[in-house]
Amino acid sequence: MDHSQQQKRCNTVLLSPAQTPRSSVRRSLRDSLSMDLWGSNVKPDRGVNVEVILRCRPLNDDEKELKLPVVISCHEDKGEVSVVQNTAYKQIDKTFSFDKVFGPTSQQKELFDEAISPIVNEVLEGYNCTIFAYGQTGTGKTYTMEGGRVGVVESGEFPRDVGIIPRAVQQIFDVLEARDEDYSMKVTFLELYNEDIMDLLAPDESLNGPDDKSRKPIALMEDGRGGVFIRGLEQEVVCTADRIYKILEKGSAKRHTADSLLNMQSSRSHTIFSITIHVKESSSNGEELMKCGKLNLVDLAGSENVVRSGAKEGRVREAGEINKSLLTLGRVINALVEHSGHVPYRDSKLTRLLRDSLGGNTKTCIIATVSPSIHSLEETLNTLDYAHRAKKIKNRPEVNQRVAKSELIKDLYKEIERLRQEIYDEREKNGIYTPHDRFQIEEAERKALAEQIKSMEFDLVFKDKELMGLQKLYDTQQTLTAELSEKLQMTQKDLEKTQNTLLEIEGRNRKANATIKEKEHLISHLLQSEKSLTKQASELREELEHVASEASNLFSKLEQQDKLENGNKNLVQKFQTHLAKQLDVLHQTVAASVTQQEEHLKSMEKDFDYSLSKKMGGIQELTAQVRHLKKTHESGIKSLNDISEELDMSYRSAFSNLTSEVSRNSSALVGHFEEKFLEINDILDDIQRDLFNQQEKLAEFAEQQRQGHSKTLQLTRSMSEAMMKFFETLGTHTSSLTPNYGRDPKNKWAESSMILQRSLRIALLLRKGNSWKK
Ligand SMILES: Nc1ncnc2c1ncn2[C@@H]1O[C@H](COP(=O)(O)OP(=O)(O)OP(=O)(O)O)[C@@H](O)[C@H]1O
């Protein structure tokens, strides 16, 4: 929707620009032109606690430069704030919980979306809501409520430092436009400075800045029904968000501010910016009704330590007034939390203005602002304490009654008539027209004052009587004083004596003090040694407990060990009997094998003798054959010689050469044969010698074998005896096995298995000897 359309929709409802939240259409029209912060309601809801939000600002440049330690930590997820300080002088560790917590890195948009946006929606549903910022000076109240300049809003997004008020305004317009509703909106903006109410929307001509003396405070009046109104407070009807931003900017510029050591632009007044929205609705019978909601945005002046803020002269009074009104606010909070019969709302204008927001029918949210720096620790703790207590305040929010449009128009006509009469009276200078309602209120106030004067007169008579009594008392006191002065003189003498005694006592006292100091020193030493002894004792106790647990572990292990050893013992005994049997068998086998081997050896000897005699016979036969061969050769050679002679004779001429060749060959053959014969003879001699040698060696070997077998037999016997002895010893050792881990039974097992292996090896050797013998 463009601006002109928005203006049009806005204007349709502006027929009744002065409408305000109210409980009944019968209510005075005069109220509608005054600032009625706390519109009345119909259906009472159940009590609702005031919502308390905590915001911690980041360290500012000065604090960063001074490297001030941070003492606040915000746990946004848990809604908790911790204050921790550990110095030699002070130890603080406190945690406070709130409905919501926003830490130093939190952004304006985040705070608005999470905490404020739902409140704005409640206003649009017809509730009166109040949001106020409370905290020490310079902690970010104005930053949170107003923030930076709105400037140009691009694509619906504000600059990041824009505060709650502009964002709330934007949301109200957005929602109303989206619902396409007929509405009217008006705003008021006031400040409370030094207990005076100033209108920040008053026309410019009458103002030349915040300190202009011509600025007139406006009156806060009782409405006769327990409420208040501000006579003559300007209300501006607004149709666009931009108009509100401008009003806000202009009003803020008029606000009382000053620079202090804690804030370059410190607000010296409390401000209340109110937006009242009327939305047209139709009832079931077609009657036009007006729904009304109101949002009050309160930026309180900062509580401050005058010394720390560096306030001087006029500023000290400002600070005093600020602190006074905040103190009253604190007392009101305390009274509400403690459900006291009397709540001191009337003690300051601030609490009178905020009455409905504290324990009334308004929905209230308090934003407590704190600094994270150690410098502000004390004030931060005060703020946290304050805000934490405020959480317990219960309000009873009620939705504003819908007002018939016709009733509003009637009221409006009456108001116009009243104003016309006032102007007429003013012009004619013949008095001021007072409407009946206001006349009644003023009459009631006058009556109340008369009653007050009467009671004061009564008080005066009573006080006169009291004075007379006091005069008498004074006279008696005078005589008493004379008596007393006499006594005093005597007492003074006594005092002198006493002083002397006192001096003596002081001397003694000094000595006693010195002794006490010594003793104290001793005691502190003793305490220290007691501490160290206690520590040692606790350490020893821990050790003992540890040892006891180890001992119990050890005992359980020993039990296991005993069981294991009993099992082992049984096993060893079984093995021992089994082994003894096996050894007997082995012994018998070895003895049998030895006799068998002896027999084998004897038969081997026989066989050997037999083969030797056989070989000898063969050799003799061979020698005879060789001799026979020699003879045959000799006869052959002789016959060859005969043949050659015959051939010589018959073929001497033709074959003379051949004969010589043959004779040469035959002589060579004879030489060769003789040579071979000699060689054969040598070989035969060698064989014969070898055979004799072998025969001797065999005899020797047989002897050695016999001796070796008897030794092996002896060795096996002694081995088996030794093993028997060993197993007996092993048995006794096993029975006496205790948790003495120095004597490892495993070693014994290793030994016995080695012995067993050795005896097996011997048995194998014996078997090998047998097979070799075979
Ligand atoms: N959450 C924040 N993030 C960034 N800057 C912050 C924040 N809160 C405060 N500041 C800055 O700290 C300074 C003081 O803030 P502001 O004037 O809002 O304090 P204040 O509580 O209103 O003080 P006073 O009570 O004196 O008016 C300002 O410069 C403001 O920009």
PDBQT file of the ligand as one rigid body, heavy atoms in Angstrom, charges set to zero:
ROOT
HETATM    1  N1  LIG A 801      24.701  -3.242  23.326  1.00  0.00    +0.000 N 
HETATM    2  C1  LIG A 801      25.491  -2.247  22.892  1.00  0.00    +0.000 A 
HETATM    3  N2  LIG A 801      26.241  -2.403  21.812  1.00  0.00    +0.000 NA
HETATM    4  C2  LIG A 801      27.040  -1.407  21.374  1.00  0.00    +0.000 A 
HETATM    5  N3  LIG A 801      27.146  -0.196  21.988  1.00  0.00    +0.000 NA
HETATM    6  C3  LIG A 801      26.398   0.031  23.060  1.00  0.00    +0.000 A 
HETATM    7  C4  LIG A 801      25.547  -0.975  23.585  1.00  0.00    +0.000 A 
HETATM    8  N4  LIG A 801      24.945  -0.487  24.660  1.00  0.00    +0.000 NA
HETATM    9  C5  LIG A 801      25.409   0.777  24.817  1.00  0.00    +0.000 A 
HETATM   10  N5  LIG A 801      26.270   1.087  23.867  1.00  0.00    +0.000 N 
HETATM   11  C6  LIG A 801      26.984   2.367  23.730  1.00  0.00    +0.000 C 
HETATM   12  O1  LIG A 801      27.304   2.817  25.051  1.00  0.00    +0.000 OA
HETATM   13  C7  LIG A 801      27.140   4.209  25.167  1.00  0.00    +0.000 C 
HETATM   14  C8  LIG A 801      26.166   4.527  26.301  1.00  0.00    +0.000 C 
HETATM   15  O2  LIG A 801      24.892   4.037  25.988  1.00  0.00    +0.000 OA
HETATM   16  P1  LIG A 801      23.544   4.800  26.369  1.00  0.00    +0.000 P 
HETATM   17  O3  LIG A 801      23.656   6.271  26.203  1.00  0.00    +0.000 OA
HETATM   18  O4  LIG A 801      22.457   4.112  25.683  1.00  0.00    +0.000 OA
HETATM   19  O5  LIG A 801      23.523   4.466  27.914  1.00  0.00    +0.000 OA
HETATM   20  P2  LIG A 801      22.388   4.831  28.955  1.00  0.00    +0.000 P 
HETATM   21  O6  LIG A 801      22.223   3.616  29.812  1.00  0.00    +0.000 OA
HETATM   22  O7  LIG A 801      21.190   5.321  28.263  1.00  0.00    +0.000 OA
HETATM   23  O8  LIG A 801      23.095   5.927  29.804  1.00  0.00    +0.000 OA
HETATM   24  P3  LIG A 801      22.398   7.147  30.633  1.00  0.00    +0.000 P 
HETATM   25  O9  LIG A 801      21.628   6.507  31.728  1.00  0.00    +0.000 OA
HETATM   26  O10 LIG A 801      23.571   7.904  31.128  1.00  0.00    +0.000 OA
HETATM   27  O11 LIG A 801      21.546   7.865  29.678  1.00  0.00    +0.000 OA
HETATM   28  C9  LIG A 801      26.619   4.681  23.822  1.00  0.00    +0.000 C 
HETATM   29  O12 LIG A 801      27.705   5.209  23.079  1.00  0.00    +0.000 OA
HETATM   30  C10 LIG A 801      26.099   3.461  23.136  1.00  0.00    +0.000 C 
HETATM   31  O13 LIG A 801      26.227   3.545  21.736  1.00  0.00    +0.000 OA
ENDROOT
TORSDOF 0
